[in-house]
Amino acid sequence: MTRRFALFLAALVSALPVVRAADLQITGDSLDGDLKTKEAVYRGHARLQGADFLLTADEIHFNQATQVATALGHVVITRGTERLLADKLVYNERDGTFSAENIRVGSFPIYVEGTSATGSIRGDISVNHATATYGEPGPWQPTLTAEQIIYSPGKRLRAEQASLGIGPARAIRLPHFEQSLHEPAQLSYVSLAGGYRSSLGAYVQAGLHLPVVPGWKLGGELGFYSARGLMFGPSGEYTSVSDPAALSGIFRSGFINDHGDKLTDVLGRPVPENRGYVEWEHRQQLSENLSVTAQLNYWKDSEIVRDFRPDSFLNVQQPDSFIESVYTGKNYFVSLFARFEPNNFELVQQRLPELNFDLVPLAVGQGFYEQFHAGAALLREDPLTVGPTLRSDRLDAYYGLTRPFAPTDWLSFTPVAGGRLTYYTNTAGAPINGSYTRALGELGFDAQLRSSATFDYKNEIWRIDGLRHLMTPILSYRYIPEGGQGRNHIPLIDRQTFTTSLPPLGLDVTRNIDDLHALNTLRLGVDNTLQTRDPVYGSRDLLIFNAAADLRFQRQPGDKDVSEVHTALSVMPAPWLQLDVYESFAPQTFTLREFNSGITLHDGDAWSLRFANQYLHHDTEEYALDATRRINEAYEAVGRLQYDARQRRFIEESFGVRQSLGRIWRIDYTVTTYDGPRREGHFGFNVQIKTIGF
């Protein structure tokens, strides 16, 4: 080693700590330098450690005078979950800025690459000749290209005059693009489907939302049906940029001049030629205590969604339109609710509007709890075809007292006393119109008996490590002797509806307050749970079995002294097996009134099999089998059979293949045949593309 070089190393070692050694530490396998330029060169596993980031490269040149580091070869910067890769990077320690060549930067799932970039280690990065990719780059990934993309780590991605597309195909031009990295990607709504259905003919459907302004994505849905015509409608979604949980919404629509075989609606009327629908959902948190929820479902005819969007119709077969605002106080709720009737094919109990106050159970001393709720409503129901319009303005209030007794930890007994006062005015449609006041009282109790037992049983196959049985017999009684008073004065707007379950018991929870009857009922029930130890969750439910029935001491015409016995069973002995059963039967005749069941078996995501049935006495008896089988990482086979035992025919047979592309897209290829009087026709072939990765 020459004397000159030895003096340089000594000077360098003594000088480096002076250059903000607390913030920067530079190491490498070898060290070289120049005393005149005060530049040190670290080669071989070179590392520059900052206060909150790490830079590695093949070599790092650091100038003590300018405090500029130049990294060459396989440059990698790691800061939290963010990573930056480049061929060359020049970093200025004084202001934290840098410039780079051939850069790639991002954090899952957004990555940006370009020929060069400038920016800050802790701030925005401007990437030139840039491409942004959702997920790892690939032929099926959503991509965005622009002359410059500004990437704000963990915050936002924005660009001007950008092109949007899939892989190398970028056909959509955008004057401005901005995406919050806390939201789903801007292509969060992309749909494409096509195929053939005998009721629609050959068809193609497409939908797309694109960014317009921050938080707003607008677009539309387009569908062409060779047997029906062209359907088009605007659609979109919106959210708050600063707080997505505080504001969100989505809307969609479709309009068509339908020249096909439209059949009739649910009332037997011919479906019109000009058809359409508008749907809107809105959720907003106005303040910490005040929220608004709204929903609009306008269907010009009852079959528009069923004909053209059958998947959505399965979830919403009776459209509802309402707006509700709720204020949450310390121990109360105030709500303003309105329900409208934009459609002409269904009965709607309109509330124009309804104001409610609900007090949560409140301790008032000596072990007593009070409960109170009151409401004012303008009610209206218009007839579908012929008949009177029902209308009433209603004031309603309930006050109740309870006094729980728990002499032991296994017994609780709670007497209940309450009264409900209801005032009707501006009534129409009742046998006797005019004003009317009704006062009702109730007495009753709720009792529970808790018991448990443990068993030292183990089974390695079913992963059972001991058993615990929890059993809770339940008794509830309500006596409302004058419940049916005033029926001749009250329009039956909030009335009883068909249900196969036991109705709510108690004057405070009854919703059909315009259609009450005298009540003298004892409800008997028992809840059972069988558990075992679980190393992760502490305990795991193996079986749940609940049963209940009513004893009616005062009956309405057609009622029996004992109601149907309702039971519900869930069996979960292993993660790959679940059995659910619900049934009700009449104990007087042992007639099965309803029986619904489902059994599911699956092996992770390799395969699954579910058998289910629906049985309703004198109405429905259907069986369904759904199966999936994973073929490989990209393909999965799916199938469905649905059999109507009353008609003795398979009403639906569906078979298909599901394909995954780039962990972003899913393509379903499905062939379906139908039997019976179905609006869907008798044959369908469908190819549908959905987004699954964002």
TORZAKE-803892 format. One line per 4 residues: number of its first residue (from 1); their letters; for each residue x, y, z of C-alpha. Coordinates in steps of 0.2 Angstrom, whole numbers. Layout:
% residues N
NUM) A) X,Y,Z | ...
//
This chain:
% residues 694
1) MTRR) 0,0,0 | 7,17,-5 | 9,30,8 | -2,42,-1
5) FALF) -16,29,-2 | -14,25,17 | -15,43,21 | -31,44,11
9) LAAL) -39,30,20 | -35,37,37 | -42,54,32 | -58,46,25
13) VSAL) -61,35,40 | -59,51,51 | -70,61,40 | -85,50,37
17) PVVR) -93,51,54 | -93,70,52 | -105,68,37 | -121,65,47
21) AADL) -115,48,53 | -131,46,64 | -142,46,48 | -131,37,35
25) QITG) -120,22,37 | -112,15,21 | -103,-2,20 | -96,-13,6
29) DSLD) -84,-27,3 | -70,-15,-2 | -67,4,-1 | -58,15,-12
33) GDLK) -58,34,-14 | -50,51,-20 | -44,64,-7 | -46,78,-20
37) TKEA) -64,75,-24 | -68,68,-6 | -77,54,-14 | -77,36,-7
41) VYRG) -82,21,-18 | -89,6,-9 | -90,-10,-20 | -97,-27,-17
45) HARL) -113,-29,-7 | -113,-10,-5 | -126,-4,7 | -132,14,12
49) QGAD) -143,13,28 | -153,29,31 | -164,33,45 | -180,25,38
53) FLLT) -174,16,22 | -160,4,15 | -151,6,-2 | -141,-8,-9
57) ADEI) -132,-9,-25 | -116,-16,-34 | -107,0,-29 | -110,16,-21
61) HFNQ) -100,32,-24 | -102,45,-9 | -96,63,-10 | -93,70,8
65) ATQV) -92,88,2 | -109,87,-8 | -117,73,2 | -122,65,-14
69) ATAL) -123,46,-16 | -122,38,-33 | -128,20,-34 | -124,9,-49
73) GHVV) -130,-8,-54 | -145,-18,-46 | -150,-3,-36 | -164,-7,-23
77) ITRG) -172,4,-10 | -183,-3,3 | -194,8,14 | -207,-1,24
81) TERL) -218,-10,11 | -211,1,-3 | -198,-5,-15 | -188,4,-29
85) LADK) -177,-4,-42 | -166,5,-54 | -150,3,-64 | -143,20,-58
89) LVYN) -148,31,-44 | -141,48,-38 | -147,52,-20 | -145,69,-11
93) ERDG) -144,67,7 | -147,85,11 | -164,86,4 | -169,68,2
97) TFSA) -171,69,-17 | -165,57,-30 | -165,54,-49 | -164,37,-57
101) ENIR) -163,27,-73 | -173,12,-78 | -184,12,-63 | -197,1,-56
105) VGSF) -206,7,-40 | -222,2,-30 | -230,-9,-17 | -242,-23,-20
109) PIYV) -253,-22,-29 | -248,-6,-39 | -231,-5,-48 | -224,8,-59
113) EGTS) -209,7,-71 | -201,20,-83 | -185,25,-92 | -181,38,-78
117) ATGS) -188,46,-63 | -185,60,-50 | -193,63,-33 | -190,61,-15
121) IRGD) -187,46,-4 | -201,51,7 | -212,60,-5 | -219,60,-23
125) ISVN) -210,51,-37 | -212,57,-55 | -209,43,-67 | -206,47,-86
129) HATA) -211,36,-101 | -221,26,-87 | -232,11,-86 | -242,7,-71
133) TYGE) -248,-11,-68 | -260,-18,-56 | -252,-34,-50 | -236,-42,-57
137) PGPW) -233,-37,-76 | -242,-49,-87 | -252,-51,-103 | -269,-50,-93
141) QPTL) -265,-37,-81 | -273,-19,-81 | -260,-6,-86 | -259,13,-88
145) TAEQ) -246,22,-98 | -242,40,-99 | -227,52,-103 | -227,55,-84
149) IIYS) -235,46,-69 | -234,53,-52 | -233,40,-39 | -236,45,-20
153) PGKR) -231,30,-10 | -246,23,0 | -257,38,-5 | -261,41,-24
157) LRAE) -257,38,-42 | -260,51,-55 | -257,55,-73 | -262,66,-87
161) QASL) -266,61,-105 | -265,42,-101 | -270,26,-110 | -279,13,-100
165) GIGP) -280,-6,-105 | -276,-24,-103 | -258,-29,-105 | -251,-22,-121
169) ARAI) -269,-17,-128 | -273,1,-121 | -287,7,-131 | -295,19,-118
173) RLPH) -288,37,-118 | -290,47,-102 | -287,66,-101 | -284,64,-82
177) FEQS) -282,49,-71 | -281,49,-52 | -282,34,-40 | -281,33,-21
181) LHEP) -271,18,-16 | -283,15,-2 | -297,11,-14 | -299,-3,-26
185) AQLS) -291,0,-43 | -300,11,-55 | -305,-5,-65 | -314,-11,-50
189) YVSL) -330,-12,-61 | -326,-22,-77 | -338,-34,-84 | -340,-44,-101
193) AGGY) -352,-58,-105 | -359,-66,-121 | -367,-81,-127 | -384,-87,-132
197) RSSL) -401,-89,-123 | -417,-95,-131 | -427,-81,-124 | -414,-67,-129
201) GAYV) -405,-75,-144 | -386,-72,-146 | -380,-58,-134 | -366,-48,-129
205) QAGL) -365,-38,-112 | -351,-26,-107 | -349,-13,-92 | -335,-2,-88
209) HLPV) -332,12,-75 | -318,25,-78 | -311,39,-67 | -318,56,-70
213) VPGW) -314,66,-55 | -306,59,-38 | -318,48,-30 | -330,46,-45
217) KLGG) -330,33,-58 | -343,34,-72 | -347,24,-87 | -361,13,-93
221) ELGF) -368,-4,-97 | -371,-10,-115 | -380,-26,-121 | -385,-32,-138
225) YSAR) -398,-46,-139 | -402,-53,-156 | -420,-57,-151 | -423,-41,-141
229) GLMF) -413,-26,-147 | -400,-15,-139 | -400,-10,-120 | -389,4,-114
233) GPSG) -389,14,-98 | -376,25,-88 | -369,18,-72 | -356,23,-60
237) EYTS) -349,23,-42 | -342,36,-30 | -333,37,-14 | -325,50,-2
241) VSDP) -307,52,-7 | -302,57,11 | -313,44,20 | -320,30,9
245) AALS) -330,23,24 | -339,40,26 | -347,40,9 | -350,28,-5
249) GIFR) -363,24,-18 | -366,15,-34 | -379,17,-48 | -384,8,-64
253) SGFI) -397,8,-77 | -403,1,-93 | -416,5,-106 | -422,-5,-121
257) NDHG) -435,-5,-135 | -439,-23,-134 | -445,-30,-150 | -445,-49,-144
261) DKLT) -457,-60,-135 | -460,-51,-119 | -474,-62,-111 | -483,-54,-96
265) DVLG) -479,-47,-79 | -483,-53,-62 | -500,-46,-63 | -504,-55,-80
269) RPVP) -502,-38,-90 | -493,-37,-106 | -475,-31,-104 | -473,-15,-113
273) ENRG) -461,-12,-128 | -451,2,-120 | -443,-5,-104 | -430,1,-92
277) YVEW) -423,1,-74 | -413,12,-63 | -405,7,-47 | -395,17,-34
281) EHRQ) -388,14,-17 | -380,27,-6 | -372,26,11 | -365,42,20
285) QLSE) -358,46,38 | -363,64,40 | -355,65,57 | -349,54,71
289) NLSV) -368,52,76 | -377,55,60 | -379,43,45 | -389,42,29
293) TAQL) -394,26,19 | -404,27,3 | -409,15,-10 | -419,17,-26
297) NYWK) -426,3,-37 | -436,9,-52 | -442,-5,-63 | -454,0,-78
301) DSEI) -460,-18,-77 | -459,-33,-65 | -448,-43,-77 | -435,-31,-83
305) VRDF) -421,-37,-71 | -426,-55,-72 | -425,-55,-91 | -408,-46,-93
309) RPDS) -399,-47,-77 | -405,-64,-69 | -390,-65,-57 | -396,-49,-49
313) FLNV) -414,-54,-49 | -410,-69,-38 | -405,-57,-24 | -418,-44,-26
317) QQPD) -435,-51,-32 | -445,-37,-24 | -437,-20,-27 | -437,-8,-12
321) SFIE) -435,11,-12 | -431,21,4 | -421,34,12 | -416,33,31
325) SVYT) -406,45,42 | -401,39,60 | -394,49,74 | -386,39,88
329) GKNY) -386,47,105 | -378,41,121 | -392,29,125 | -405,32,111
333) FVSL) -408,33,92 | -418,45,82 | -422,39,64 | -431,47,50
337) FARF) -437,35,37 | -446,36,21 | -452,22,9 | -459,26,-9
341) EPNN) -468,17,-22 | -459,20,-39 | -466,4,-47 | -484,-1,-52
345) FELV) -483,-19,-50 | -481,-22,-31 | -490,-17,-15 | -479,-5,-5
349) QQRL) -483,1,13 | -477,19,10 | -470,29,24 | -471,48,19
353) PELN) -461,49,31 | -459,40,48 | -450,48,63 | -445,36,77
357) FDLV) -437,38,94 | -429,22,102 | -422,22,120 | -411,8,124
361) PLAV) -415,-2,140 | -411,10,154 | -408,6,173 | -420,16,183
365) GQGF) -416,9,201 | -421,-5,212 | -416,-17,198 | -429,-10,186
369) YEQF) -426,-7,167 | -437,4,157 | -439,3,138 | -447,16,127
373) HAGA) -450,20,109 | -461,32,100 | -465,36,82 | -475,47,70
377) ALLR) -479,40,52 | -489,46,37 | -494,29,29 | -501,25,12
381) EDPL) -504,10,1 | -511,12,-16 | -521,-3,-24 | -512,-12,-39
385) TVGP) -528,-13,-50 | -545,-10,-41 | -549,-6,-23 | -548,8,-10
389) TLRS) -532,18,-6 | -527,14,12 | -521,29,22 | -518,35,40
393) DRLD) -508,47,50 | -502,37,65 | -494,42,82 | -488,27,92
397) AYYG) -478,25,108 | -473,10,119 | -467,10,137 | -461,-6,146
401) LTRP) -453,-11,163 | -443,-26,166 | -436,-32,183 | -422,-46,180
405) FAPT) -420,-59,194 | -405,-70,194 | -404,-80,211 | -391,-91,204
409) DWLS) -379,-91,189 | -389,-104,180 | -407,-96,182 | -414,-80,176
413) FTPV) -432,-74,177 | -438,-57,170 | -456,-51,172 | -462,-39,159
417) AGGR) -475,-26,159 | -479,-13,146 | -492,-3,137 | -494,4,119
421) LTYY) -504,19,114 | -508,22,96 | -518,37,88 | -525,36,71
425) TNTA) -531,51,61 | -535,55,43 | -539,37,40 | -545,30,23
429) GAPI) -549,13,18 | -555,6,35 | -573,0,37 | -575,16,48
433) NGSY) -565,31,43 | -560,45,55 | -549,47,70 | -546,33,83
437) TRAL) -536,30,99 | -531,13,105 | -523,8,121 | -516,-9,124
441) GELG) -507,-17,139 | -496,-33,141 | -490,-44,155 | -477,-58,153
445) FDAQ) -460,-65,158 | -444,-72,150 | -435,-86,159 | -419,-95,155
449) LRSS) -411,-111,164 | -393,-113,160 | -385,-130,162 | -368,-138,156
453) ATFD) -359,-154,156 | -341,-159,151 | -335,-176,144 | -317,-182,143
457) YKNE) -319,-188,125 | -305,-187,112 | -305,-192,93 | -290,-188,83
461) IWRI) -298,-191,66 | -312,-178,70 | -300,-167,80 | -310,-168,96
465) DGLR) -302,-164,112 | -315,-165,125 | -334,-161,124 | -344,-148,132
469) HLMT) -363,-148,131 | -372,-131,134 | -391,-133,136 | -403,-118,139
473) PILS) -422,-121,141 | -431,-105,137 | -449,-99,143 | -457,-84,137
477) YRYI) -475,-78,140 | -486,-63,134 | -503,-59,138 | -512,-45,128
481) PEGG) -530,-47,131 | -537,-32,121 | -525,-34,106 | -539,-35,93
485) QGRN) -548,-19,98 | -552,-6,85 | -549,-17,70 | -565,-9,62
489) HIPL) -557,8,63 | -539,5,57 | -533,3,39 | -523,-13,38
493) IDRQ) -507,-6,31 | -494,-13,43 | -502,-30,43 | -497,-48,45
497) TFTT) -487,-56,31 | -485,-74,27 | -470,-82,36 | -466,-100,41
501) SLPP) -457,-95,57 | -463,-91,74 | -469,-73,74 | -460,-60,86
505) LGLD) -468,-62,104 | -472,-46,113 | -480,-29,110 | -464,-20,109
509) VTRN) -457,-29,94 | -473,-32,84 | -472,-23,67 | -490,-27,61
513) IDDL) -497,-15,74 | -512,-11,62 | -517,-30,62 | -516,-36,80
517) HALN) -526,-49,89 | -528,-54,107 | -513,-64,113 | -511,-76,127
521) TLRL) -496,-87,122 | -482,-97,131 | -467,-100,120 | -456,-115,125
525) GVDN) -439,-117,118 | -422,-126,121 | -405,-121,114 | -391,-134,113
529) TLQT) -373,-132,109 | -360,-145,108 | -342,-139,108 | -324,-145,109
533) RDPV) -307,-137,113 | -298,-128,99 | -280,-123,100 | -283,-107,90
537) YGSR) -300,-100,95 | -301,-109,112 | -317,-118,108 | -326,-124,92
541) DLLI) -344,-128,89 | -348,-145,83 | -367,-145,84 | -381,-133,87
545) FNAA) -398,-139,89 | -413,-127,94 | -431,-130,95 | -447,-120,99
549) ADLR) -466,-120,99 | -480,-109,105 | -494,-114,117 | -509,-103,113
553) FQRQ) -522,-101,127 | -532,-89,116 | -533,-93,98 | -538,-85,81
557) PGDK) -549,-94,68 | -539,-108,60 | -526,-108,74 | -522,-124,84
561) DVSE) -519,-124,103 | -501,-129,99 | -491,-121,85 | -480,-130,73
565) VHTA) -464,-136,82 | -449,-127,74 | -431,-135,75 | -415,-129,67
569) LSVM) -399,-140,67 | -381,-136,62 | -368,-150,62 | -349,-145,60
573) PAPW) -339,-160,65 | -324,-155,54 | -319,-140,43 | -323,-150,27
577) LQLD) -341,-155,32 | -356,-145,37 | -375,-150,38 | -389,-138,41
581) VYES) -407,-142,43 | -423,-132,47 | -440,-140,49 | -457,-137,56
585) FAPQ) -471,-150,59 | -489,-150,66 | -488,-161,82 | -507,-164,81
589) TFTL) -506,-173,64 | -487,-176,63 | -488,-167,46 | -472,-160,40
593) REFN) -475,-142,35 | -457,-136,30 | -441,-145,28 | -425,-136,21
597) SGIT) -408,-144,22 | -391,-143,15 | -375,-153,17 | -358,-147,11
601) LHDG) -342,-157,9 | -326,-149,2 | -307,-152,2 | -300,-135,3
605) DAWS) -301,-128,-15 | -299,-144,-23 | -317,-149,-24 | -334,-146,-16
609) LRFA) -351,-154,-16 | -367,-147,-9 | -384,-156,-8 | -399,-145,-3
613) NQYL) -418,-146,-3 | -433,-135,-1 | -450,-142,5 | -465,-132,9
617) HHDT) -482,-142,12 | -493,-141,-4 | -481,-129,-12 | -463,-133,-16
621) EEYA) -452,-149,-16 | -436,-146,-25 | -418,-153,-23 | -402,-146,-29
625) LDAT) -384,-152,-31 | -369,-141,-34 | -352,-147,-37 | -335,-140,-41
629) RRIN) -319,-149,-46 | -302,-140,-48 | -293,-147,-63 | -277,-137,-61
633) EAYE) -271,-119,-56 | -281,-111,-71 | -296,-122,-73 | -311,-128,-62
637) AVGR) -326,-138,-67 | -343,-133,-60 | -360,-141,-61 | -378,-139,-55
641) LQYD) -394,-149,-55 | -411,-144,-49 | -425,-156,-48 | -444,-152,-45
645) ARQR) -451,-168,-37 | -469,-161,-39 | -467,-159,-58 | -455,-174,-59
649) RFIE) -443,-165,-70 | -426,-157,-69 | -430,-139,-70 | -411,-133,-72
653) ESFG) -396,-142,-78 | -380,-132,-79 | -362,-137,-83 | -347,-127,-86
657) VRQS) -328,-123,-84 | -321,-108,-74 | -304,-101,-80 | -293,-89,-70
661) LGRI) -281,-77,-80 | -267,-69,-71 | -276,-70,-54 | -286,-55,-60
665) WRID) -299,-61,-71 | -311,-76,-71 | -320,-83,-86 | -335,-94,-84
669) YTVT) -341,-105,-99 | -358,-112,-94 | -371,-122,-104 | -388,-122,-96
673) TYDG) -404,-131,-100 | -421,-127,-92 | -438,-136,-91 | -455,-130,-87
677) PRRE) -463,-113,-90 | -448,-102,-87 | -445,-85,-94 | -427,-89,-96
681) GHFG) -431,-101,-111 | -425,-119,-112 | -407,-117,-117 | -393,-105,-113
685) FNVQ) -374,-104,-117 | -365,-90,-107 | -347,-84,-107 | -344,-71,-93
689) IKTI) -328,-62,-88 | -327,-55,-70 | -314,-47,-60 | -308,-57,-45
693) GF) -291,-49,-40 | -297,-31,-37
//
